[in-house]
Amino acid sequence: MLVLPLEFLLPSPDTALTWPGDLMPFQKDGVRALVNSERLLLADDMGLGKTLQAIAAVRILCARREIESALVVAPAGLLDQWRWELEKWAPELSAIIVRGPIADRAWQWEAKVHVTLVSYETLRSDFGSNKRAPVRRNVWDVVIADEAQRIKNRNAATSGALKGLQRRRSWALTGTPLENDEEELASILEFVDHTCLTSFRRYRPGIELQHRHRQLQLRRKKGDVLDDLPPKQMTKVFIPLRTRQKESYDRAEREGIVYLKSLGVQVHVQHVLELITRLKQICNADPETGHSSKLRDIRARLDQLVAQGHRALIFSQYTSATFGVAAAARYLEAFNPLTLTGDMDQSQRTSIIDRFTTTDQHKALVLSLRAGGVGLNLQAASYVFHLDRWWNPAVEHQAEDRSHRFGQTAKVNVIKYACAGTIEERIDEILKRKQDLFDQLIDDVSINLSARLSSEEIFGLFGLEPPNR
């Protein structure tokens, strides 16, 4: 059987595979390392595309018939994101997410697919429930542990389940393989440095661990690959609602649709826009419990970013203590955040900006989009989070440029959130279909939902027909 050379499969003008885009030079180096390694700890800084590098490597190995099965273990909130990236970057590979009731998970583990995706929690549960369970019996060609710091405690059941998987290759992806002490690194390397088909090595802090770490880790920091990075890197994150949050959302949407239908011919676009606003606010945080999948994700990312010396801006179009700036600041209080909103006078604004830019104790600045989107220089932050989307690209770009401007020494990473299976995702689909229209809009030209979307599109967000006028 003819095996195509690796360089002939990487994205390039003469590649044998069709890729949706190019990879940056350091990312191609990462793919080469993964393809050629049975054991690798890919410890690139957050935002350098570890997921993309892993997917490209799996695709190339499958194309060369060197592997047939891959298991990706990741936090539950990232599973759909992995599947979407697989569909984009490896469309010929089949994939399944193991989740749902136990009966469903049984056949999902048995499915003959290229890539199986599972959360750490589900893996722990299914691995420990039955010694003859499929997850124990399967021999995976490669197991990928995403956000591998989840197994930093070697004595936890999750860590034991991952290390007990039968596998031929072990790849760990994490920007923070060590958060508190060397024991955490030891636990991660025990997964990576498997013997035979499972993990039997036992590492302790010391010279042996440090030596093996140098042999198994590939790490690139932002400063190392600065010339390879685009000036600003944008990532969309589609994240599921938390359980109580979803209950509130579903109830509000159900009751809202009933109300819209009750209005009959008196219903107007404005009524629909009011419902959209209410649902978007619940997507930020549950008004009853305060649960927020977005803020929980931001908090987890900041845990890593702050450890790496980064600081962040968090933008919201709302200021409320329930679902806006004040809510975010309370949720992220561990990072000593500052807040900036439109109700502050100029002296207050100046004081806050001065504190954020001249001292290092405040790791985050939470701003209302309108108040913080113009007139500020905030190069101290290299990460920008959009808690909710303002459906006007010009306003969002202005906010991002508070950090991404002359004097910024680090590349700016922009992360935009939308909740999967909600109005936010539906609107995002419409906006993507209208991208050709948005390309014509620049700077201060606004996208107004009621003006830019037809009545059919607005009412169609809830499966309704616009009234005949």
Secondary structure, DSSP 8 states (H G I E B T S, - for coil): -----GGGTSSSTT-SS--SS---HHHHHHHHHHHT-SEEEE---TTS-HHHHHHHHHHHHHHTTS-S-EEEEE-GGGHHHHHHHHHHH-TTS-EEEE-SSHHHHHHHHH---SEEEEEHHHHHHHHHH-TTSHHHH-EESEEEEETGGGG--TTSHHHHHHHTSEES-EEEE-S-S-SS-HHHHHHHHHHHS-BTTB------TTHHHHHHHHHHEE---GGGGGGGS-SEEEEEEEE---HHHHHHHHHHHHHHHHHHHHTGGG--HHHHHHHHHHHHHHHH--TTT---HHHHHHHHHHHHHHHTT--EEEEES---TTTSHHHHHHHTGGG--EEE-TTS-HHHHHHHHHHHHH-SS--EEEEEHHHHSSS---TT--EEEESS--S-HHHHHHHHTTTSSTT--S-EEEEEEEETTSHHHHHHHHHHHTHHHHTT--TT----HHHHS-HHHHHHTTT------
